[in-house]
Amino acid sequence: MLTLLTRAYCHLCDEMREALGVVATGFGAQIIELDVDADPTLEEAFGEWVPVLLLGPVADGVRLCHYWLDVERVTAALTAAAVPLSE
């Protein structure tokens, strides 16, 4: 799961959303989008960095990139997440 933190009227958010859709579809990854302005805690923590992309939920997700999509880093993270751990 990917979490995309955005805000309304943000052209960088629009660009990341569009580019991320292509990458996520290739991995079958779910994207959860949250508006930082709708939650004071999110706005305080991430407001200056939007858009922000996390691998996992906000609470314990790994920050993959902000402002622009880092395709290589996102692809590597999704590839690693898809590999089952050996027992």
C-alpha positions in Angstrom: 0.0 0.0 0.0 1.2 3.5 -0.9 0.0 6.6 0.9 0.0 9.9 -1.0 -0.3 13.0 1.0 -1.7 15.9 -1.0 -3.6 19.1 -0.9 -6.1 20.8 -3.2 -4.9 23.1 -5.9 -1.4 21.7 -5.8 0.1 21.2 -9.3 2.9 19.1 -7.9 0.3 16.8 -6.2 -1.5 16.4 -9.6 1.7 15.6 -11.3 2.8 13.0 -8.7 -0.7 11.4 -8.7 -0.7 11.0 -12.4 2.9 9.5 -12.6 2.3 7.3 -9.6 -0.8 5.8 -11.1 1.3 4.3 -13.9 3.9 2.8 -11.5 1.4 1.5 -9.0 -0.7 -0.1 -11.6 2.3 -2.1 -12.8 2.6 -3.6 -9.3 -1.1 -3.8 -8.4 -0.4 -1.4 -5.5 -3.2 0.3 -3.7 -2.9 4.0 -3.3 -4.5 5.8 -0.4 -4.7 9.6 -0.8 -5.0 11.9 2.2 -5.5 15.7 2.2 -3.0 17.1 4.7 -5.2 20.2 5.1 -8.1 18.0 6.4 -6.0 16.9 9.4 -4.1 19.3 11.6 -1.6 16.6 12.6 -0.8 15.7 9.0 -0.6 19.4 8.1 1.9 20.1 10.8 4.1 17.1 10.0 4.0 17.2 6.2 2.4 20.5 5.1 5.6 22.0 3.8 6.6 18.8 1.9 3.5 17.9 -0.1 3.1 15.9 -2.1 4.7 13.2 0.0 4.6 9.5 -0.9 4.9 6.8 1.8 5.2 3.1 1.6 2.6 1.9 4.1 0.3 3.9 6.4 1.1 7.4 7.8 1.7 6.0 11.3 4.7 3.8 10.3 5.2 4.3 6.6 8.5 4.8 5.0 8.9 8.2 3.2 9.8 7.4 -0.4 9.8 10.9 -1.9 8.3 14.3 -1.8 7.6 17.1 -4.4 8.4 14.8 -7.3 8.0 11.1 -7.9 11.3 9.2 -7.6 10.4 6.3 -9.9 13.5 4.3 -9.2 13.0 4.4 -5.4 9.3 3.6 -5.6 9.9 0.8 -8.0 12.6 -0.7 -5.8 10.4 -0.4 -2.7 7.4 -2.0 -4.4 9.7 -4.8 -5.7 11.1 -5.4 -2.3 7.6 -5.4 -0.7 6.4 -7.9 -3.2 9.1 -10.5 -2.5 8.0 -12.9 0.2 10.4 -13.3 3.1 12.0 -16.8 3.3 11.4 -18.7 6.4 
